[in-house]
Amino acid sequence: MKREGWESYYMRLALLVGQRSTCLRRQVGAVIVRDRRIVATGYNGPPSGITHCSETGCARAACKSGEHLDLCRAVHAEVNAILQCAKYGVAIEGADIYSTATPCLGCAKEILNVGIHMVYVNADYPNRDGIEMLKQGGIVPCVVTLSD
């Protein structure tokens, strides 16, 4: 029996979490891990109690991927996971985050400010500003490639 490694295990969970997203453009999932324990998950979607984009339509339907993010009604997966920690008083300084897409600029700033130690990603995002911000903050994201 071959046991799955930690990185692919957490990334598969992030992919599963992302399936809860109601975004019409991209389903993203994130898992925050501290000391090999999952402390929070998040997926992209509107704030709690707000109608989902799958019902209202996408405000960015005519935009290119990675552009005009300010029009989006959704909270990004990474931020939703961070907010869960804030809401329930879970410390995440020194934790790792697994995301199914590379973080945007806004998510990168928040990841750096909460003291996340490492970022693991599964897919690339067209806008590279977030990656550059992470690198400036001393984090070089690690790509986790999954096999079947």
C-alpha positions as CSV (number, residue, x, y, z in Angstrom):
1,M,0.0,0.0,0.0
2,K,1.3,3.4,-1.0
3,R,0.4,6.2,1.4
4,E,-0.3,9.6,-0.1
5,G,2.0,12.4,1.0
6,W,0.9,15.4,3.1
7,E,1.1,17.9,0.3
8,S,-1.1,16.0,-2.2
9,Y,-3.4,15.0,0.7
10,Y,-4.1,18.6,1.6
11,M,-4.3,19.7,-2.0
12,R,-6.9,17.1,-2.8
13,L,-8.9,18.4,0.2
14,A,-8.6,21.9,-1.2
15,L,-10.0,20.7,-4.5
16,L,-12.9,19.0,-2.7
17,V,-13.6,22.2,-0.7
18,G,-13.6,24.2,-3.9
19,Q,-16.5,22.1,-5.2
20,R,-18.8,24.1,-2.8
21,S,-18.2,27.3,-4.7
22,T,-21.1,28.8,-6.6
23,C,-18.8,30.9,-8.8
24,L,-19.6,30.7,-12.5
25,R,-16.1,31.4,-13.6
26,R,-13.7,29.5,-11.3
27,Q,-14.1,27.2,-8.3
28,V,-11.3,27.7,-5.8
29,G,-10.8,25.9,-2.6
30,A,-8.3,26.6,0.2
31,V,-7.1,24.7,3.3
32,I,-5.1,26.2,6.1
33,V,-2.9,23.7,7.9
34,R,-0.9,24.2,11.1
35,D,1.2,21.5,12.7
36,R,-0.3,19.0,10.2
37,R,-3.8,19.8,11.4
38,I,-6.5,21.3,9.3
39,V,-7.6,24.5,11.1
40,A,-9.8,26.1,8.4
41,T,-11.2,25.7,4.9
42,G,-12.6,28.2,2.5
43,Y,-14.1,28.5,-1.0
44,N,-14.9,31.4,-3.2
45,G,-18.4,32.8,-2.9
46,P,-20.4,35.8,-1.8
47,P,-20.6,36.8,1.8
48,S,-22.8,34.8,4.1
49,G,-26.5,35.5,3.5
50,I,-25.9,37.1,0.1
51,T,-27.5,35.5,-3.0
52,H,-25.0,33.3,-4.9
53,C,-23.7,34.2,-8.3
54,S,-25.1,30.9,-9.7
55,E,-28.5,32.6,-9.1
56,T,-27.8,36.3,-9.9
57,G,-25.3,35.8,-12.7
58,C,-21.7,36.9,-12.9
59,A,-20.9,40.6,-12.6
60,R,-17.6,40.0,-14.4
61,A,-19.0,37.8,-17.3
62,A,-17.6,40.1,-20.0
63,C,-14.2,40.6,-18.3
64,K,-11.0,38.7,-19.0
65,S,-9.7,36.3,-16.3
66,G,-7.8,38.2,-13.6
67,E,-9.2,41.6,-14.6
68,H,-11.7,43.9,-12.8
69,L,-11.7,41.8,-9.6
70,D,-13.3,44.7,-7.8
71,L,-16.6,43.9,-9.6
72,C,-16.7,40.4,-8.2
73,R,-19.2,39.7,-5.4
74,A,-17.3,36.8,-4.1
75,V,-14.9,36.5,-1.2
76,H,-11.9,34.6,-2.3
77,A,-11.2,31.1,-0.9
78,E,-8.0,32.0,0.8
79,V,-9.7,35.0,2.5
80,N,-12.7,32.9,3.6
81,A,-10.4,30.4,5.2
82,I,-8.5,33.2,7.0
83,L,-11.8,34.8,8.1
84,Q,-12.9,31.5,9.6
85,C,-9.8,31.5,11.8
86,A,-10.5,35.1,12.8
87,K,-14.1,34.4,13.5
88,Y,-13.4,31.4,15.8
89,G,-10.1,32.6,17.3
90,V,-7.8,30.2,15.7
91,A,-4.1,31.3,15.5
92,I,-2.6,30.7,12.1
93,E,0.8,32.5,12.3
94,G,3.3,30.0,10.9
95,A,0.6,27.9,9.2
96,D,0.6,26.8,5.6
97,I,-2.2,27.4,3.0
98,Y,-3.1,25.1,0.2
99,S,-5.0,26.8,-2.6
100,T,-6.3,25.4,-5.9
101,A,-5.2,28.6,-7.6
102,T,-2.3,31.0,-7.1
103,P,-3.4,33.9,-4.9
104,C,-4.4,37.2,-6.4
105,L,-2.7,40.4,-5.1
106,G,-5.3,41.0,-2.4
107,C,-5.1,37.5,-1.1
108,A,-1.3,37.6,-1.1
109,K,-1.3,40.7,1.0
110,E,-3.6,39.1,3.6
111,I,-1.6,35.9,3.6
112,L,1.5,37.8,4.4
113,N,-0.1,39.9,7.1
114,V,-1.5,37.0,9.0
115,G,1.9,35.3,9.0
116,I,1.2,32.3,6.9
117,H,4.6,30.5,6.4
118,M,4.1,28.7,3.1
119,V,1.7,28.7,0.1
120,Y,1.0,25.6,-1.9
121,V,-0.9,25.9,-5.2
122,N,-2.3,23.6,-7.8
123,A,-3.1,25.8,-10.8
124,D,-1.8,29.1,-12.1
125,Y,-3.8,32.3,-12.2
126,P,-3.4,34.7,-15.1
127,N,-2.5,37.8,-13.0
128,R,1.0,37.4,-11.5
129,D,0.8,40.3,-9.1
130,G,0.0,38.1,-6.1
131,I,3.0,35.8,-6.8
132,E,5.3,38.8,-7.0
133,M,3.9,40.2,-3.7
134,L,4.4,36.8,-2.0
135,K,8.0,36.6,-3.3
136,Q,8.7,40.1,-2.0
137,G,7.4,38.9,1.4
138,G,9.7,35.9,1.4
139,I,7.3,33.2,0.2
140,V,7.9,31.3,-3.0
141,P,4.8,29.3,-3.7
142,C,5.2,25.6,-4.2
143,V,3.3,23.9,-7.0
144,V,1.6,20.6,-6.0
145,T,1.0,18.4,-9.0
146,L,-1.5,15.6,-8.4
147,S,-1.5,12.3,-10.2
148,D,-4.6,10.2,-10.6
